[in-house]
């Protein structure tokens, strides 16, 4: 900012230790972090990298940020005002009166009765023909799956007997297959 000029890395490595007290070994790291933060601009021209930072850019960046924040603030204020108006409109017709209080009590009582009826229906849910039919279908699918896996086990046992010449009891013992394994009827 002070010199308002463009520099190469080697120039900065010479200037920084003298003017700012930064060791020449850490100039490159500090410069890279400033570039990453957007505080210093860089560009490659030919084989050289040039670095610069002008006060006007920082000023413009702050002005843009300020304008952005002001627009967000104005937008939030508009939303707040709209919500306040909605609240005021909602309050119309909801003044506390004895009739309203009686209706609210009746509503609460009806909701409570609805919950009681729901729990009573849930007690008898297992007798519902739709639920029973769904359970039958689920049982049928499970039975078919169990028979399919039993068939797979028998196929693998047969293959192992042919391939390796193991006895069936040895295969059952080795893989933890019960001796009474059979299809489900």
C-alpha positions in Angstrom: 0.0 0.0 0.0 2.7 2.5 1.0 4.7 2.4 -2.3 1.8 1.8 -4.7 4.0 -0.3 -7.0 4.3 -3.7 -8.5 6.9 -6.1 -7.2 8.5 -9.4 -8.0 9.2 -12.0 -5.3 12.9 -11.3 -5.2 12.2 -7.6 -4.7 9.9 -8.3 -1.8 12.5 -10.7 -0.2 14.9 -7.8 -0.2 12.5 -5.0 0.9 10.5 -6.9 3.6 13.4 -7.6 6.0 14.6 -4.0 5.9 11.3 -2.2 6.2 8.9 -4.6 8.0 11.3 -6.8 10.0 10.1 -10.0 8.3 12.7 -12.7 7.8 13.5 -13.3 4.1 12.8 -17.0 4.5 9.2 -16.5 5.4 8.4 -13.7 2.9 7.2 -16.3 0.3 4.9 -18.0 2.8 3.4 -14.8 4.1 3.0 -13.5 0.5 1.2 -16.7 -0.5 -1.2 -16.5 2.5 -2.0 -12.8 1.6 -2.7 -13.9 -2.0 -4.9 -16.7 -0.8 -6.8 -14.2 1.4 -7.3 -11.9 -1.6 -5.4 -9.0 0.1 -2.6 -9.1 -2.5 -3.1 -9.6 -6.3 -0.7 -11.6 -8.4 -0.2 -12.3 -12.1 2.2 -14.2 -14.2 3.8 -12.2 -17.1 6.2 -14.2 -19.1 8.4 -16.2 -16.7 7.9 -13.7 -13.8 5.3 -13.5 -11.1 4.3 -9.9 -10.1 2.6 -9.0 -6.9 0.7 -5.8 -6.0 -1.9 -4.3 -3.6 -3.4 -0.9 -4.1 -5.4 0.9 -1.4 -8.2 1.7 -3.9 -9.0 -2.0 -4.3 -9.3 -2.5 -0.6 -11.5 0.6 -0.3 -13.8 -0.7 -3.2 -14.0 -4.1 -1.6 -15.1 -2.6 1.7 -17.6 -0.4 -0.1 -19.1 -3.4 -1.9 -19.3 -5.4 1.4 -21.0 -2.4 3.1 -23.5 -2.1 0.3 -24.2 -5.8 0.4 -24.8 -5.7 4.2 -27.0 -2.6 3.9 -29.2 -4.3 1.2 -29.4 -7.4 3.4 -30.4 -5.2 6.4 -33.1 -3.4 4.3 -34.4 -6.7 3.1 -34.6 -8.1 6.6 -36.4 -5.0 7.8 -39.0 -5.5 5.0 -39.5 -9.1 6.0 -39.9 -8.1 9.6 -42.5 -5.4 8.7 -44.4 -7.9 6.5 -44.4 -10.5 9.4 -45.6 -7.8 11.8 -48.5 -7.0 9.5 -49.4 -10.7 9.1 -49.4 -11.0 12.9 -51.7 -8.0 13.2 -54.1 -9.5 10.6 -54.0 -12.8 12.3 -55.1 -11.3 15.6 -58.2 -9.9 14.1 -61.1 -12.2 15.0 -59.1 -13.9 17.7 -59.8 -11.6 20.5 -60.3 -13.4 23.8 -64.0 -13.8 24.4 -66.1 -16.3 26.4 -67.4 -17.8 23.2 -63.8 -18.4 21.9 -62.7 -19.8 25.2 -65.7 -22.2 25.2 -64.9 -23.3 21.6 -61.2 -23.8 22.5 -62.2 -26.0 25.4 -64.5 -28.0 23.2 -61.8 -28.4 20.6 -59.3 -29.7 23.3 -61.9 -32.2 24.5 -62.6 -33.4 21.0 -58.9 -33.8 20.3 -58.5 -35.8 23.5 -61.4 -38.1 22.6 -59.9 -38.6 19.1 -56.6 -39.7 20.7 -58.5 -42.2 23.0 -60.4 -43.6 20.0 -57.1 -44.0 18.0 -55.5 -45.9 20.9 -58.7 -48.2 21.1 -58.5 -48.8 17.3 -54.8 -49.7 17.6 -55.7 -52.3 20.3 -57.8 -54.2 17.7 -55.5 -53.6 14.8 -54.3 -57.2 14.8 -57.8 -58.4 14.1 -58.1 -56.2 11.0 -58.6 -58.4 7.9 -56.2 -56.3 5.9 -53.5 -56.6 8.5 -54.0 -60.4 8.7 -53.8 -60.7 4.9 -50.6 -58.6 4.9 -49.1 -60.9 7.5 -50.1 -64.0 5.5 -48.3 -62.5 2.4 -45.3 -61.6 4.4 -45.1 -65.1 5.9 -45.4 -66.6 2.4 -42.5 -64.5 1.1 -40.4 -65.5 4.1 -41.2 -69.2 3.6 -40.2 -69.0 0.0 -37.0 -67.3 0.9 -36.2 -69.8 3.6 -36.8 -72.7 1.1 -34.6 -71.0 -1.5 -31.7 -70.7 1.0 -32.2 -74.3 2.1 -32.0 -75.3 -1.5 -28.8 -73.2 -1.9 -27.3 -74.9 1.1 -28.1 -78.4 -0.3 -26.6 -77.4 -3.6 -23.4 -76.2 -2.0 -23.2 -79.4 0.2 -23.6 -81.5 -2.9 -20.9 -79.5 -4.8 -18.5 -79.8 -1.8 -19.1 -83.6 -1.6 -18.3 -84.0 -5.3 -15.4 -81.5 -5.5 -13.6 -82.4 -2.3 -15.0 -85.8 -1.3 -16.1 -84.6 2.2 -18.7 -86.6 4.1 -22.0 -84.9 4.6 -21.7 -85.0 8.4 -18.3 -83.4 8.3 -19.6 -80.5 6.1 -22.6 -80.0 8.5 -20.3 -79.9 11.5 -17.7 -77.6 9.8 -20.3 -75.0 8.7 -22.7 -75.3 11.7 -25.5 -76.7 9.6 -28.1 -78.6 11.8 -28.7 -82.2 10.9 -32.5 -81.8 10.8 -32.3 -79.0 8.1 -35.1 -79.4 5.7 -37.6 -77.5 3.6 -40.5 -75.6 5.3 -43.9 -76.9 4.2 
